[in-house]
Amino acid sequence: MDCLTATELLPITLQVGRPWPLGATVVDGGVNVVVASTHASAVELCLFDADGRQERQRLLLPGRSGDLWHGWVPGAGAGLVYGLRAHGPWRPERGQRFNPHKLLLDPWAREIVGRFEWGPQHQGHEVGHPSHPDARDNAATALKARVVDDRFDWQDDAPPRTRLEDSVLYEVHVRGFSRRLPGVPEAQRGTYLGLASDAGIAHLLRLGVTAVSLLPVHQHLDEERLVQLGLVNHWGYNTVGFFCPSPRYATRWDGRTARDEFRTLVRRLHAAGIEVLLDVVYNHTAEGDEHGPTISWRGLDNASWYRLPADRRSAYENWSGCGNTFNVHHPRGLQLVMDSLRHWVQDFHVDGFRFDLAPVLARGEQAFEPQGAFFKAVQQDPMLAGCKLIAEPWDLGPDGYQLGRFPHGWLEWNDRFRDTARAFWLGGDCTRGELARRLAGSSDRFQAAGRSPLASVNYVVSHDGFTLRDLVSHDLRHNEANLEGNRDGHGHNLSWNCGWEGPTDDPEVLQRRARLQRALLATVLLAQGTPMLAAGDEIGHSQGGNNNPYCQDNPTTWLDWTQADESLLAYTAHLVALRRRWLPLTGRWYTGLPDAQGRADLSWWRHAGQPMAADDWNDRMSRVLGALVGAPGRGAVPLLLLFNARDVDIDFQLPAGHWRLELDSAEPDGRRDWQGCARITLRGRSVAMLSQTLATDPLPQQVMP
């Protein structure tokens, strides 16, 4: 139903309505509005004209049920534009920052009206006088909410429900992927429709990935500092609308267009058998620290929505590194997160989530709680059953590194895998025992808690850091374009430039870099766990050595398809296909024990053909290792995985039997026609995978690492 305009609503008397659900909902011929605030003394509903420029009415919400303020607007419907004003004490030293001069955005807004313009009018306090509330009214430029009609023709959409064993994740930025992709109509480049275009889907299908993991698409703000520098928050980790797809990735800046086009993306990817996962940022909001603007939560009930230090409640806990920490320990904070997750599953059909700085969500008073309220709420929610849940298992709070401590059913980004793989191949400090642990599911992190090896999300590159090509092309970061004096981004990258910093025409350096990229990709895709690729690594994308391009919405981060390394793309697709065919290391834990035929399910070998001995595991000089998989995930024959990070070829003595080479990463396409027994020449800086074609003699037992 179209809404009545604010003029048509005059005169109006709000009715009490009902205290659920939170936000603004079309019901019974009107709009029911519910706002949460424990410490407010009154909450006003402010009605605006259709474009949100002129405030027409202010109406006190007449109902109060505990900490919920509510009212029903008769005759209103979808399209109604509104904001909120909260009355209460201005006592920053006690954590209270009520200021009715500031129009506030509904935290449950389904559509956001306007574009945020930075200015002192949005400050809750006077500039230079943090103890004094600012009396300027900011309604003209404040963000407002619009009541929505969310009908959409989903046709026969159904989630792919890809088994975890078959999953290959592809972390991708909506805009960066298709901004320069040939075959995408110009108006759709850099948008949801661009990613879901025929050309975009064709690439994903060729590559063989099963899920896209989208960098944040929740509506977000560009920080004031970036705006002043002429930059933007390209990655989007600065949320202002937890229920709203960002209109900056739509073909026009319009909330309804953004919702429809995002749904079209999901529907089209599902039809192609590809799942859609969202990177979600519930650990902080765009309001920043005590010097930041008053947009929503701060003005509605600062002490409830944010974590405040007990001894300095005018400030904020900064466990996110972004100025504030969202208080999911509070019932309303938890409710917002859960309502948001359900909204994206029910109304947008997404298949899962990657939680940025996830320990923040599971903290009690301070400590991380593996059996805490957040995990229990997620576990019991039927709407989230079947969703893939992925944690970034660290934050900046006390005892913030929690890799391996998330509950059953969760996956976790495994930076131990990342760092070990980089060190092994690029000359860092690493033992063969450490590599074997990472290849075999990181049992030291996941097995003792009864978790599956698939809980380990294995990667060597993500959005945060060097691209794969830059990882083998730069010893140093080159972040000057970020205008932070090249001080931002990681300083410890475990990278190697292969003898020359940056671009070069030297064929020896280029060959070395190409081999290492292929070896690193093979390490990810053949290992036990759930593999994740970063978009662009399969085509050799470079960011010029910038390992923190969060503010670079330009060709630095846009994939340059005209320069795509077709050989590397074909190789990566071959690797994904090999994983799908063989699943070399299955989704259950290996024991190293022999079966009735004397064959161990997994054993580890030296290049001379002997099982690894106790002293071999801690040898920091050797970079050669073999894994004999007697019980691969698919197929009835053993597999042999061989790793040689040395710069020279070596002869590897094979276990008894006849072997066929399925992968040789030293070859540009990964293929080499070879069959034989006794020994194989394993090329320098390469990974090989062989399948056994004849029965073998029983193999000796050995101790697992």
N, C-alpha and C positions, 0 to 999 in steps of 0.2 A: 504494500500500500504506500502511495506517495504521502509524504508528510505534509501537514499544514505548515504554512510559514509562521514565523514568530508573530507577524502582524495579525494573521488570522486567528492565532491563539489568544489574542487579547479580548477581553480580560480572562484570566485563567486562575483557577484555584487547584493547586496540587492536592491529590488525594494521598492517603498514607501508603497505598500499594502494599507490596510484600517484600520481605528481606532476602529474596533470592531470585535469580542468580546475580552475582556481582556484575556491574556494568549496566548498560542500557539495552533492554530487550523489548521488542514489539510483542504486546500481549493484550488481549481483551479490548481491542480498539483503542489502544494507547501505548505509551512507552513507560515501562517500569525502570526506575533508576535506583541502583544500590551502590553505595560508597562505603568503604571501610576506613574508620578512623577511631582509635581508642580515646585519644586525648583532645579531639576537637570539641568546642562548645556549640558549634552550629556549622552546617554545610549548606551552601547555596548552589542551586542549579541555575546556570546562566545560559539563556537561549539566544542564538545568533541567526542572522540571515543565512541564506543558502551557501554563500561563499565564505562565511565566517569572519567577515570584516566588521560588521556592526552588531553590537550587543543590544538586544531588544528587551530582555526581561531578566530579572533576578528573582528566584523563587526559593525560599527556604524549604529544604526537604523536611516534611512534617513528621515522618516516622523515624523512630529509633528503636532498634532491637539489639541490645548489648553494644557492640562496637560498630554496628551497621546502621547507616543513615539511608533512608529510602523514601521514595515518592512515586506516584503514578501520574503521568501527563495525559489527560484525556484528549482523544482526537489526534494525537501525534502518531507518527509512524516512521518508516525507513526514510532517511534523508535528513532527519532532524539534526541540526548542528548545535553542539552544546559544550560547555566547559564547567568547571567547578571552582568554587571559592570556599576556603575553610577558615573558620574563625577559631581562635584559641590563643594561648599565651605565646608571646615572643620571649623565650628564655633559652638562648643558645647554650648557656652554661649547663642547662638541664636537658639539653637535647631537643627542645621544642622550638620550631621555626614557623609558626603560623603567621601568615600575612595575607589578609583578605584582599589586598591590593593586587595580588598576583593571581591571574587566571591559571587554573591547573588542568592538565590533561588527565582524563580518566585512565587509570592504569589498565583497565579492561577494554580500552577502546579497540573496536574492530576496524576502524578507518580513521586516519589522522588527516585533518584539514589544515592546509597551509604549509609553508616551508619556514623553518626556524631561522630567524635573523638575529645574529648575536648583537647584544647591546646591553647597557647597564640597567635598562628597565626590567630585565629579567632577574636581576639580583634580588634576593630576599632582603638583603641588608644594604645600607648605604655604603657606597664605595669609600673605602678607607675607614669606615666605622662599623665593624662587624657586630657591635652590640646594639646598633640602632636599626629598626626595620625601615625599609625603603617604602616611601609613600606613593611612588609613581605607579599608575595603573598600566599594565602591560597587555591588556586584552587585545589591542589592535594587531599585535604581532605575535601573540602567543599561539601555540598549537591548540587546536580543538579536536573534538571527536565527532564523528558522524554515525548515526544509527544506520545499520546496513540491512539490506535484503540479500541474503547470501545464496539464493537459488542458483544452481548450476547444473547443466546437463552432463552428468558423468558418463552417460551412455552405458556401456557394459564394463566399466573399469573394474579391475580386480588386482589386488596386490600380487606380485610375483612369488612372494614367500620363499625366496631362495634359501636353500639349506646353507648353514654356516660353512660346512665343509667345501661347498662349491662357490663361496663368495670371494670376489676380488673387488676391493673398494677402489674408487677413483676420486681423489679429493680434487675439487674443481671450483673455480670462481665463475659465477654466472657470466659476468661481463667480460672477464679476461679470456674466456674460452672462445667466444664467438665474435668478438669485436672485429677480428680480421679474417674470419673463416670464409673462404670462397664458397659460393653456392648459397649463402644466406642473404636474403633480401636486405638492402641497406637499412631499411627502417627497423629491422629485427636484430641487427648486429648488436651484441652486448646485452641482450635481453633474455628473459625466460624463453621466449619463442625462438630465439637464436640457438640456444642450447638444445631445444627440442625440435629444431629444424631437421629436414631430411639429411642435410649434410652433417649436422651434429650427431644425430643418431647413427648414421652410417659409420662415423669414426668410432663411436663407442662399441658398436657391434663388431667392427673389424678388429678392434683391440681385444674384445672378449671380456670386458669388465662386466660385473653383475650389478653394481650399485654406484651411483654418484653420491659423494658426500659433499654437499654444497657448503662453501663458506657462508657466513651468516647472511640470511635473506630477511631476517626481522628488520623492520624499519629502524634506522639508526641516524645519529647526528655526526657531522664533522666537527671535531673539537675546535674551539675558538682559535687556539694557536695555529692549527693547520689552515683555517680559513684566512687568517691574517697573512700567512705565508703563501697563499695561493695554492694550497694543497688540499687533499680530501682524505677522509678515512676510507681507503679503498677496500680494505678487508672487511670492515663493518662490525668490528667488535666494540660497539658503543651504542647499545640498544636504547631506543625510546618507545618502541611499540612491540610488545611481546606477542601480540595477536595479529600483526599486520605484515603482509609481504611488502617489501620495500618497493615503492613506485619508481625508484631510480633504475630498476631493471625491467620496467615495463616499456611499451612502445610510446606511452605518454604518461606524464606525472599525474596519475589519477588512481585513487584507491580501488575503485571498482575494476578498472582495467588491470591493475596489478594482481588482484585476486583471481580474476578470470584467466589471465595469462599464466599465472603460476599453476593454477589447476590444469590448464591445458598442457603445460610442461609435464606435470605428474601423469596425466592421462596418456600422453604420447609415449613417455618413457615406459610406463607400465605395459603398454601394448607391445613394446619392443622387448619385454622381459627384463627391464632394468629397474631396480629399486631406487628410491629417492630418500636420502638421509640428510638431515639438517644439522649444521653446526649451530648450537644454541648457547647463548651467553646470559645465564641467569646469575652470574656471580657479582655483577655490578650493573649500574645504570649510567645513562649519559649525563646525569647531574653532577658527576665529579665530586671533588672534595668540598670543604667548607667555603671555598672561594668560588664554587661553581654556581650555575643558575638554578633558579627554582622553576621547575617544569611540571612536576607531578608529585612524586612520592614525598619529596622533602617538605612540600607545603601541606600535604594531606595528613602526615603523621610521621615526622622525621624519626622520632625515637623508636617507632615500631618497624618501619621499613628498612632501616639501616643498622649495621653493627657500629656501636659507638664505644670508645674506650671508657672503662668504668671511672677512670680518674681524670678524664678530659672529654666531657660529653659534647663539647662544642666542636669537636673534631670527629674523624671517621676512622675506623679500622680500614687498613688498606691492604687486605689480603689478596686483592685482585691486581694490584699494581696500577690501577686506573683511578685512584682517588677515593673510592668508597667500596663497601662490601654489602651486597644485598642480604637481608636477614631472612634466610629460609628457615631458620630455627623458630621464627615467629609463625603462629598458625596462619595468618593472612599471607605472609610471604610464601609459605609452602603451598597455600591454596592457589595463589597466582601462578606459580610454576606448574602445578598439576593441571589447572584449568587451561593454561597455555598449551601444554603437551597434548591434552585431550583434543583441544581445538584443532591442532595441526594434523592429528591422526583422523579425527572424525570429519572435519570440514575440508581438509586439504589432502587427505589420503596418503600422507607421508608414511614411510616404512620404518623410520627409526631416527635416532638422534646421536650426535656427538656432543658431549657436554664439556664446554670450555672450563678449565680450572675446576674440575668436578669436586674436589674435596671441600670447597666452600659450601656446597649444597648439603653436605653431610656432617657439618660440625654442630656439636651441641653448644654448650656455653662457649667453648673454644675448641676442644679436642675433636678430631675426626672420629665418627661413630659408625663402624661398619654395619651395625644393626640399628641405626638411627631412624628417625621418623621419615626422612625423605625416602630412604630405600624401602621401608615398609609400605609407604604410600604408593610408590611405583609398583612394587611387587603385587599388591592386591588389586590394582586397578585393571578391570577387564578390558578397558579401551586400549591399554598399552600392551596387553598380552600379545606376544608374537613380534613386537617391535625389537629391532636391533638397538641396543643401548651401549654406547661407547663412551668411556671416560678418558679425559685427559687427566691422569691421576696425580696431579701436583697443583699446588697453589703457593702463594707467598706467605701464608699464615704459619703459625707454630707447627712444627713437625709436618710440613706440607707435602713431603714426598711419600705417596701412598701406593706405589706400584705393587700390584698383587693383592691388595687388601679390599677390593670391591667385592660385592656379593656374587653368588652364583647367578649366571645368566648375563652378567655384564662382560663387555670386552674392554680392554685398556690399551691405549697407545703405549708401546713398549720402547722407551728411549734407550734401554739397555741393549736391545737388539740393534737399534740404529747406530749407537756409538761403537758397539763391538764390530759390526760389519764394516763400518768406516775404518776403524783402527786396523782390522785384519788386512783389508785390501789396500789401504793408503798409507801404510807404514807407521801406524800408531802402536802404542804399547798394548799387546794382546797375546793371549796364549791360545793354543788349539783347544784346550779345555773350555775356555770361555766361549769360543765360537761354537763348539759342539753343544753347549748348553743353550745358546740362543737358537741354533738350528733345530733343536729338539724341544721347542715349546717353552723355554725358560722355566724349567721345572723348579728351580730354586725360588721362583716368585709365585708360581701358580699351583703346583702339584700338592704341596702340603695342606693347602686350604681346600682341597677337593675340587679345584677349578679345572676346566678343560684346557688342553693346549691351545684350543681355538680362541681362548680369551685373550691371547697375546696378539695384538694388532702389530704386525711386523712391517717396518718401513725403514728406508734409509734417508728419505727426503719427504718433507711436508711443505705446506705453504710457508712455514716459519723457518727461514734459513736459506742456504744456497739451493738452487736447482741442482739436479743431478749433473748437468753439464758444468755448471759453475763449481761444483764440489771437486771436480778433477781439473779445473782450470785456474783456481785461485787459492793461494795461501792466505790472502788477506781479504777482509771485507772492503767493499767500495760503495759506501752508503752516502756519499757526499750530497747526492740529489735530495736526500731527506732533510737537509738543512739543519742537522744537529751536530755538525763538526765531525762526522764519521765516528761518533761515540756510541751510537745506538746499534742494536743488533748483537748477535753473539760474537764474542771474541775467540771462543774455543770451538772450532768447527770440525776438527779432525779431517781437514781437507788436504789435498795435495795438488799443486798446479802442474805436476808431471814435468817440471824442468823449465817452465816459462810462465810468467804471470799474465793471464788474460789471453786474448786472441793471438794466434800465431799461424804461420804457413808451414812450420817445420813438420815434415811428414812423420818423423819419428815420434814427436810429441803428440801429434794428432792420433797416430795409431795407438799409442799408450793410453790416451784418454778414452778412445773408443772401446778398447778392450776392458778398461776398468768400469766404464758405464755398463757394459753388457754383463760383466761379472757381478756387479752390485745388484742389478736387476734380477739375475738368476738366483742370487742368495735370498732375496726377498720372496720370489715366487716359488721356490722349491722348498723353503723351510716349513717347519711345522708351526701352524698358527693361521691367522687370517691376514692375508697380504693387503697392503695399501700402496697404490701408486699416486704420485702427485701429477696432476695434469700438466702436460708439456714435456715431461721427462722422456716420454716415448718418442718425441720428435726432436730432442736436443735443444729445447728452449733454454735460452740464457737471459739472465737479468743483469748482465754486465758486472757481476760480482756483488750486486746489492743483496745482502742476506736479510734485509728487513724492509721490503718494499711495501709496507702497509699503507703508505700515503701516495703511491705512484699509480694513478689511474691513467696510464699512457702506454706507449709501446714497450716500456720496461716490463710490464706485467701482462700485456696482451700477447697471447700466443701468436707467433709469426709463422703462419702456415706456409707462406711462400718459401721459407727457408727450412722447411721440415726435413729432417733426416729420414728419408723413406726406408733406408736400410735398417735403421734402429727401430722404426715403427714395425716393420715386418718381423724383426727379431723378437720384439716384445710380444707381439701377437702370437708368435710361435711358442714362446715361453708360457703364456697364459693357456694356450691350447694343450701344451704338455702337462701342465698342472691339472687341467680339467680331465685329461685322459688318464693320468697315472695317479694323481694325488699322492706324490712320493712318500710323504710322511703324514700319516692319517690323523684323525681327530681324537685318538685315545693315547694314553701315555704308554711309552715303550718300557720294557723291563730289562732288556739285554739277555734274557734267559732263553735257552734253546727249546724248541718244540720236540715232538716225538721223533722227528727225522734228524735232530741235532742242529737245526737251523735257528740261530738267534733272530728275534724279531728286529733287532737293530744292534749293529756292532761297528766299531771304529777301527780304522786301519792306517798304518804307516805306509809310505810309498814303496818300501821294500817288501811289502806283502805280509808283514807281521801285525797282529793285533796291537793296539796301543797299550803300552805298559804304564805303570803309575807315574814314572818320571817323565814320560812323554807329554803328559797333559799340561805340565807347567813350563814347558820349553818355550821361552819367549822369542827365540830366534827362528824356529821352524814356521813355515807358512804353507805346509802341505798336509792335507788331511783327506781321508776317505771315509764314507759312511755306507756300509752295506745294509740295505733295508730288506730284511727277509720277509717282512709283512707290510708291503705298501698298501695304501688306501684302496687302490683299484688294480686289477690285474692279478694273475696267479703266479707271476715270476718275480724273483728278487730284482731289486734295482741297486745300482752303485752310483753314489754321488761323490765326485772328486773335486777338490779345491786346491788350486795352486796359485798363491799370491806372490810367488817369487817372480823375478823378471826373466827367468830362463826356463826352457823346457826341461821336464824331468820324465824319466821312465817310471811308470807306476805298475808294480807287480799286481796282477789281477787275482782275485780269488778263483778257485778251480771252476772250470766250466767255459762255455762259449758265450761271448758277450757282443751286443750290438750297440753302437753309439746312437743315442737319441738326441743328444745336445752336445755341441762343442761351442762354448761362448767365444772362443778365439776366432771363429768364423763370423763374418759380418751378419749372416742370416741365421747363425746358430746351427747350421746343418753341415755334417761331414759324413760321407758314406764310409763306414768302417765296421768291420766285424772281425772277431778274432778271439784269442785267448792268450794266456801267459802274461803279456804286458801291453801297455798302451803308452804312447808318448803324449803326455799331458802338457799342453803348451803353457808358456808363462802367462801369468795374470788371467787365468781362465777357470771356468767351471765346466765339468763334463757330467753327463748323466748317461748311464748304460743300463740296458735291460738284459737279463740272462735269457738265452734262447735254448739252452740244454740243461738237463738236470745236473746238479753238482754233488760232490762228496760232502759229507757233514762238515760243518764249519766249527772251529774251536770256540769255546766259551771265553768270555772276557768280562772285565769289570767295567761298568758304565761310569762315565765321568761324574 
